[in-house]
């Protein structure tokens, strides 16, 4: 294996080991914290996404911390042929004159290139990653096209409600309120310039509870920055797409984000009844036209039953973000873990030349045959050697 191949295999092994460790830590924390600590679990997953994106850079840039696995002891070795003078007392087996074969001509440099398993695996990985990257670019383009084709909502009920809830959540930046007939569920889109896009059929509602539930849920996603975190999750899924734990983590992250926003709505709106009815009404639009996959929609088909069951049992939460000391500590711990895992290099220690090979318990000298090679012209013996027959298996 060439140096380049060895580097690729080593990097892939380090990334697989490090990403598995980070995902295992996040999943373990998710299960230990339980459903009632949704904000902390969301912060843990966000820190895990950052750690997974840092891991490749750490593996290539940080100094290597070599961790060696002890090498297995050598249990058998083949001794060199024992050379002895041709004048031996016993009569050895004599080889007659032989003709040495001509060396094979060197292989032509223009011979066809045959890719190995490393080249094939790397090509498949890159092709799938590029296709997934193209899909992400298409989804982002669809979000931008949707926003450009939408129009502003000037209904006083919606405008007054969004200003009130922005102040309640402490959102200082502007959030555009748009409407379109291209979607059937409300979505929050955009990171630096966020906007809430509402289906055209929902704008004409006169129910203030429905307006409050829709806007509060989507503004919670804006306050948390979930659109940007969703983009980061998509990047992680592109980079680590062969890892099965990444896809399991994606479903868990999406569920935690929706749970945090649902808890806030239940607490602020004064109960689960009205909010649950609004969620069911909004989710009924999914059978007609689903929203863009990369936007933060209020309701999606998968997992809706579990969300409704949790809404009936939760007491809600007054916040949609964990306190900043918790987020800072969790982030620093995960980043440090990613740096440490990225710098660790696991390898098998090679046996030192001065280490004697381990001998079997019952070692016996192998049977040998004395051979004499004679000169093809003069017939005189040249050299003798004691060799093991090739058709005899070595003894343990």
Beta strands, then each sheet from edge to edge (+ up, - down):
strand 1: 65-69
strand 2: 82-84
strand 3: 93-95
strand 4: 151-152
strand 5: 176-180
strand 6: 187-189
strand 7: 195-199
strand 8: 296-297
strand 9: 344-348
strand 10: 369-374
strand 11: 381-387
sheet 1: 1+ 9+
sheet 2: 2+ 11- 10+ 3+
sheet 3: 4+ 5- 7- 6+ 8-
end
